[in-house]
Amino acid sequence: MAVSYATDNPLMAYADAWCALAWVQAHGAEYGLNTSRIVTFGHSYGGLPATMLGVQQDAAAFAGDCPHNAPDPDSVLGVVTV
């Protein structure tokens, strides 16, 4: 899944990434995804929010106005950045 995120503000990029993770956890089963085993990937600036999903445990601090329930950060089992 490709995620669009704010590029002018790192905190907003983190919030967008957390909301994307929450969406995947809420709707992943509809697409046959195992939402308890997620790996994030980020290239260049996208590596920052991808990494935050893998290391930050306080999803509520970054979830912002996401319409989905706060994601489970323990579902992110790996991070790849290039």
C-alpha positions as CSV (number, residue, x, y, z in Angstrom):
1,M,0.0,0.0,0.0
2,A,1.4,3.4,-0.9
3,V,0.7,6.2,1.5
4,S,0.6,9.9,0.8
5,Y,1.9,12.0,3.7
6,A,2.7,15.6,4.5
7,T,6.1,16.6,3.3
8,D,6.3,20.0,4.9
9,N,6.0,18.9,8.5
10,P,7.6,15.8,9.9
11,L,5.0,15.5,12.7
12,M,2.2,15.6,10.2
13,A,4.0,12.9,8.2
14,Y,4.1,10.7,11.3
15,A,0.4,11.4,11.9
16,D,-0.4,10.4,8.3
17,A,1.6,7.2,8.6
18,W,-0.1,6.2,11.9
19,C,-3.5,6.8,10.3
20,A,-2.5,4.7,7.3
21,L,-1.5,1.9,9.7
22,A,-4.8,2.3,11.5
23,W,-6.6,2.0,8.2
24,V,-4.7,-1.2,7.3
25,Q,-5.5,-2.7,10.7
26,A,-9.2,-1.8,10.3
27,H,-9.5,-3.0,6.6
28,G,-6.7,-5.4,6.0
29,A,-8.8,-8.5,6.4
30,E,-11.0,-7.3,3.5
31,Y,-7.8,-7.6,1.3
32,G,-6.6,-10.9,2.8
33,L,-3.8,-9.2,4.8
34,N,-2.4,-10.5,8.1
35,T,-2.6,-7.3,10.1
36,S,-0.6,-8.6,13.0
37,R,2.6,-9.0,10.8
38,I,3.3,-5.7,9.0
39,V,6.6,-4.4,7.5
40,T,6.9,-0.8,6.6
41,F,9.1,0.6,3.8
42,G,10.2,4.1,3.2
43,H,12.5,5.7,0.6
44,S,14.3,9.0,1.3
45,Y,12.0,11.3,3.3
46,G,9.5,8.4,3.5
47,G,12.0,6.5,5.6
48,L,11.3,8.8,8.6
49,P,7.6,8.0,9.0
50,A,8.2,4.3,8.1
51,T,10.8,4.1,10.9
52,M,8.5,5.8,13.4
53,L,5.9,3.1,12.9
54,G,8.5,0.6,13.8
55,V,10.0,2.2,16.9
56,Q,7.4,4.5,18.4
57,Q,5.1,2.7,20.8
58,D,2.8,5.6,21.7
59,A,0.4,5.7,18.7
60,A,-2.0,8.0,20.4
61,A,0.7,10.7,20.5
62,F,0.8,10.8,16.7
63,A,-2.6,9.6,15.6
64,G,-3.9,13.1,15.2
65,D,-7.4,13.4,13.8
66,C,-7.4,9.9,12.3
67,P,-11.0,8.6,12.0
68,H,-9.9,5.0,12.8
69,N,-9.1,3.5,16.2
70,A,-5.5,3.9,17.3
71,P,-3.3,1.3,15.6
72,D,-1.5,-1.4,17.4
73,P,2.2,-0.6,17.1
74,D,3.2,-4.1,18.0
75,S,1.9,-5.3,14.6
76,V,4.9,-3.6,12.9
77,L,7.5,-6.4,12.9
78,G,10.0,-4.8,10.5
79,V,11.1,-1.6,8.8
80,V,13.0,-1.2,5.6
81,T,14.4,2.2,4.6
82,V,16.5,3.2,1.6
